[in-house]
Every structure is written in structure tokens, then in C-alpha cells.
Amino acid sequence: QGILTMASRNMVMKWFDHHRGLASGLSGAAVAFGFSYTPTLFSGMITERGWSGTWLLLGGFLILICAPLLLIFFRDTPEASGLVPDGRAEFPNTRKNKGPKIQFTLKEARSTFPFWAFTMTMALQALVLTATTFHIESIFELAGMEGSKGFSIFPPTAHIAIAITLTGGWLSDRVELKGLLLAMLAAMTINLIGFTNLTPGWPVACLILGGGVANGLFAVLMSVTWPHYYGRKHLGAISGLCMTFMVIFSAIGPTFYSGVLWLNGNYKGGNLVSLLAALALLACAFRVRNPQNHPTNKSIPD
């Protein structure tokens, strides 16, 4: 999960500099669509083919379709093909020197406050998204609704996420990423308020709106933050550490929520802990500064 996600995102980011946000928005829209629609799709496939038949179908798709496409089209960097990012060495407009000047190593990146602010936000989103998706039927049943209604939130969430990803990708080329991080954490807070108080009505709207915005900005920030803040030279190592935390938190999420259910008979405790974590990160995000402009900032800001 981690390597496939990291390799595909990093490859796209290495091919773009001036239009990195736009490229991220386009690719992120597909990611947001997948995150939001696959639970419903897989649920239907399992009902029709069983879990083993679904695994076999997905495995065949990866081997027969995805692997040949990678062999034919995947190129790690534009320089490896005798090209340059964006297809142009220079841009005639005032943004031609916008690319990062400092190429951070992993050690230098992890000593900065923004690295951990973004990494912990991504990790928390991975935990909440995985946990709530895995338990969505049970969550809705315990809230007094039909479990199948839980899957109905994914299509409208996907539509919002796709629109936000495209918009956020465009904005990331023009505004400071701190604003997008704050918006993502605010959306996560709204989403978790909906889960904590789940009943028919406004809490379901919070799930859809908050989840859509958070998923959309997650797809953008997971891609553009690391090359924008830390350069392309050590992109794999830097994004890889973030991905490590995401995979760990993603694995912990369903077990954590299951443990809360076993202890309390509901998921409210898990949602409250996640909500408090989101609020703490939201407060920290106001202190984020671009390390390209403040390269000496360490993990504790001034």
C-alpha cells in the first residue's frame, strides 16, 4: 500500500514544478474518486463473487492491466528521458523562479516543524478514514440507522472530494500550503463532529461535507507538500517517512476503533480521541512556515 502510493505520487511530482499543483489536482481527483467509491464497489463485488473471487479479480487486474501499463509508460524523472520538468526549461512569466532553492535531506526535513505538522495530519486522516470505512455499517447501525445507509455517503463525498482536489491543486500553485492544511484540519474536525454525534440529519451532512473536503485536500497535500517545501532531490526519503507513519496509523485505526467498541459498546470514544487530536493539530498548524523561507526553523517554532 505505502510503496505503490508513494512511488506513483512521487513520479508525478518529479515531472512537474511550475504546474505541480495542477498535475496533483488531476491525479488526486482520481485518488479521491477511488477512496470514496471503492467501499461501495467492493461491497457489491463481495456480495456477487465472495471475498476470494473479489481478490482474484483484483489480482488479475493488477497483473494483466496495471503492470503492463507501468512497464510501457513509467519513467522516474524527466531528466532520465532527456527532458525537463513541465516540458520547458524556463517560463516567461514572473513565476519562473518559483521552484524550491534548498534541497533538504531527510535528516534536515524531519528536524523542521512543518514536516511533523503535515505528517501527523496525514497520518490522522489515514487512521480515521480507514477505521470509519472498515466499520461504516456498524457505525450507522449503532446510530439507529440501517447499516447499508453508511455506504450511501461515499458517492456524494467523492463528488465533493474531486471538486476540492481540482480546486486545491490549482490553489497550491498560488497560495501558501499552510492555508490548505488549516482547511483540511477544519474539515476533519467537522467530519469527526458528525461521527461523534451521528444521527439522521445534520451529522450525516457533516460526514459528507467534512469528509469530502478532507479527502480532497489530503490528495493534494500528500503530493505537493514535500517537493514544494523540501525539494525534489531527496523526495523519496522524505515522503517515505511520512508514508511510513500513514501506513502505521492506517493499520492501527480499525483495531483501535474495534477496541473502543469492545470496551464501550460504541465508537464514541474513538471519535472523541480523534477529534481532540485534530483540534490539537489545527492549533499547531497556525505556526507552520515554509522551510524554504525559514530553513533554520527546527521542530519547535519560535
C-alpha positions in Angstrom: 0.0 0.0 0.0 2.6 2.5 1.0 5.2 1.9 -1.7 2.6 1.9 -4.5 1.1 5.1 -3.3 4.4 6.8 -2.7 6.0 5.7 -6.0 3.1 6.9 -8.1 2.7 10.3 -6.4 6.4 11.0 -6.4 6.8 10.2 -10.1 4.2 12.7 -11.0 5.7 15.3 -8.7 9.1 14.9 -10.2 7.8 15.6 -13.7 6.3 19.0 -12.7 7.5 22.1 -11.0 5.5 25.2 -12.1 2.4 23.1 -12.8 2.9 20.7 -9.9 -0.4 21.8 -8.2 -2.4 21.3 -11.4 -0.9 17.9 -12.0 -1.5 17.0 -8.4 -5.1 18.1 -8.7 -5.8 16.0 -11.8 -4.2 12.8 -10.4 -5.6 13.5 -6.9 -9.1 13.7 -8.3 -8.7 10.0 -9.4 -7.4 9.1 -6.0 -10.2 10.9 -4.2 -12.7 9.2 -6.5 -11.2 5.8 -5.7 -11.1 6.4 -1.9 -14.8 7.4 -1.9 -16.2 4.9 -4.4 -14.3 1.7 -3.7 -16.1 0.7 -0.5 -19.4 0.7 -2.3 -17.9 -1.1 -5.3 -16.1 -3.7 -3.3 -19.1 -4.4 -1.1 -21.1 -5.1 -4.3 -18.3 -7.3 -5.7 -18.1 -9.3 -2.5 -21.8 -9.8 -2.4 -21.7 -11.1 -6.0 -18.4 -13.0 -6.1 -17.5 -13.6 -2.4 -14.3 -12.2 -0.9 -12.0 -14.8 -2.6 -13.5 -14.1 -6.0 -13.0 -10.4 -5.5 -9.4 -10.8 -4.5 -8.8 -13.0 -7.6 -10.4 -10.4 -9.9 -8.4 -7.5 -8.4 -5.2 -9.5 -8.6 -5.8 -10.3 -12.3 -6.5 -6.6 -13.0 -3.2 -5.6 -11.4 -1.1 -8.2 -13.2 -2.8 -8.1 -16.6 -3.6 -4.3 -16.9 -1.7 -2.2 -14.4 1.7 -3.9 -14.6 2.0 -3.7 -18.4 0.9 0.0 -18.3 3.7 0.7 -15.8 6.3 -1.1 -17.9 5.3 0.9 -21.0 4.8 4.4 -19.6 6.5 4.7 -16.2 9.6 6.9 -16.2 11.1 8.0 -12.9 12.2 11.5 -13.8 12.1 13.8 -16.9 15.9 14.1 -16.8 16.2 10.3 -17.2 14.4 10.7 -20.6 16.4 13.8 -21.6 13.6 16.2 -20.7 13.0 18.8 -18.1 10.1 19.3 -15.6 6.9 20.8 -17.2 8.5 20.3 -20.6 10.1 23.8 -20.5 13.4 24.8 -19.1 12.2 28.4 -18.5 8.9 30.2 -18.1 8.5 33.7 -19.4 6.2 34.8 -16.5 7.1 36.1 -13.1 6.8 32.6 -11.6 9.8 31.1 -13.4 11.9 31.1 -10.3 9.3 29.7 -8.0 10.8 26.3 -7.5 12.5 25.4 -4.2 16.1 26.5 -3.9 17.1 24.4 -0.9 17.2 20.6 -1.3 16.6 19.3 2.2 18.0 15.9 3.3 15.7 13.6 5.3 17.6 14.4 8.5 17.1 18.2 7.8 13.5 17.8 6.9 12.5 15.8 9.9 14.1 18.5 12.2 11.5 21.1 10.9 8.2 21.8 12.5 6.2 21.7 9.2 7.3 18.2 8.4 5.7 16.8 11.6 2.6 19.1 11.3 1.8 17.8 7.8 2.9 14.2 8.6 0.7 13.9 11.7 -2.2 15.4 9.8 -1.9 12.9 7.0 -1.4 10.0 9.5 -4.5 11.0 11.5 -6.6 11.3 8.3 -5.4 7.8 7.3 -6.4 6.4 10.7 -9.8 8.0 10.7 -10.6 7.2 7.1 -9.5 3.5 7.4 -11.2 3.0 10.7 -14.6 4.6 9.8 -14.6 2.9 6.3 -14.0 -0.5 7.8 -16.7 -0.1 10.4 -19.2 2.1 8.5 -22.1 -0.4 8.6 -21.6 -1.0 12.3 -21.3 2.8 13.0 -24.6 3.5 11.3 -26.4 0.6 12.9 -25.3 1.7 16.4 -26.6 5.2 15.5 -30.1 3.7 14.9 -29.9 3.7 11.1 -29.6 0.9 8.5 -26.0 -0.2 8.1 -26.4 -0.1 4.3 -27.1 3.7 4.6 -23.4 4.1 5.6 -22.4 3.3 2.0 -24.7 5.9 0.6 -22.4 8.7 2.0 -19.5 7.7 -0.3 -20.8 8.9 -3.7 -21.6 12.5 -2.6 -18.4 12.5 -0.6 -16.5 11.6 -3.7 -18.1 14.4 -5.8 -17.0 16.9 -3.2 -13.5 15.4 -2.9 -13.0 15.5 -6.6 -14.0 19.2 -6.8 -11.9 20.1 -3.9 -8.9 18.2 -5.2 -9.0 20.0 -8.6 -9.5 23.4 -6.9 -6.9 22.7 -4.2 -4.4 21.6 -6.8 -4.8 24.8 -8.7 -4.6 26.9 -5.5 -1.4 25.1 -4.3 0.5 26.7 -7.2 -0.7 30.1 -6.0 -1.1 30.2 -2.2 0.8 29.1 0.8 0.2 25.5 1.7 -0.4 26.4 5.3 -3.9 27.7 4.3 -4.8 24.3 2.7 -3.5 22.5 5.8 -5.8 24.6 8.0 -8.7 24.0 5.8 -8.1 20.2 5.8 -7.9 20.1 9.6 -11.1 22.2 9.9 -12.8 19.7 7.5 -11.5 16.8 9.5 -12.9 18.4 12.7 -16.4 18.8 11.0 -16.3 15.2 9.8 -15.4 13.9 13.3 -18.1 16.0 15.0 -20.6 14.3 12.6 -19.3 10.8 13.6 -19.3 11.7 17.3 -22.9 12.9 17.2 -24.2 10.6 14.5 -28.0 10.7 14.0 -30.1 11.3 10.8 -29.8 14.9 9.7 -27.0 17.4 10.1 -24.4 14.9 11.4 -24.7 12.9 8.2 -24.2 16.2 6.3 -21.0 16.8 8.4 -19.7 13.4 7.3 -20.3 14.1 3.7 -19.0 17.7 3.6 -16.2 17.3 6.1 -15.1 14.0 4.6 -15.2 15.3 1.1 -13.1 18.4 1.8 -10.6 16.5 3.9 -10.2 13.7 1.4 -9.8 16.2 -1.5 -7.1 18.2 0.3 -5.4 15.1 1.6 -4.8 14.0 -2.0 -3.3 17.4 -2.9 -1.1 18.0 0.2 0.2 14.4 0.3 1.7 15.1 -3.2 2.7 18.7 -3.4 4.0 19.4 0.2 7.3 17.5 0.1 8.7 18.8 -3.2 7.4 22.3 -2.5 8.8 22.6 1.0 11.9 20.3 0.7 12.9 20.0 -3.0 13.0 17.0 -5.3 16.5 15.6 -4.6 15.5 13.6 -1.5 11.8 13.4 -2.3 11.6 9.6 -1.9 13.2 9.5 1.6 11.2 12.4 2.9 7.8 11.3 1.6 8.7 7.8 2.5 8.9 8.7 6.2 5.5 10.3 6.1 4.1 7.3 4.3 5.5 5.1 7.0 3.5 6.9 9.6 0.4 6.9 7.4 0.6 3.1 6.9 1.2 2.5 10.6 -1.8 4.7 11.6 -3.9 3.2 8.9 -3.2 -0.2 10.3 -3.9 0.9 13.8 -7.2 2.7 13.0 -9.6 -0.3 12.6 -8.1 -2.1 15.6 -8.3 1.0 17.7 -12.0 1.5 16.8 -12.7 -2.2 17.4 -11.1 -2.0 20.8 -13.2 1.1 21.7 -16.4 -0.8 20.6 -15.4 -3.8 22.7 -14.9 -1.7 25.8 -17.8 0.8 25.4 -20.3 -0.8 23.1 -20.0 2.2 20.7 -17.4 4.1 18.8 -17.8 7.5 20.5 -14.6 7.2 22.5 -12.5 6.6 19.4 -14.2 9.5 17.6 -13.6 11.9 20.6 -9.9 11.0 20.8 -9.5 11.6 17.0 -11.4 14.8 17.3 -9.2 16.1 20.1 -6.1 15.1 18.0 -7.5 17.0 15.0 -8.1 20.1 17.2 -4.6 20.0 18.6 -3.1 19.7 15.1 -5.3 22.6 14.0 -3.8 24.8 16.7 -0.3 23.7 15.7 -0.9 24.4 12.0 -1.1 28.1 12.6 2.6 28.0 13.4 3.6 26.3 10.2 6.1 28.3 8.0 7.6 27.3 4.6 11.1 25.9 5.4 12.3 27.3 2.1 11.8 30.8 3.6 12.8 29.7 7.2 15.4 26.9 6.7 16.7 27.2 10.3 13.3 26.5 11.8 13.5 23.4 14.0 10.8 21.2 15.3 9.7 23.7 17.9 8.9 27.1 16.2 9.9 30.4 17.7 
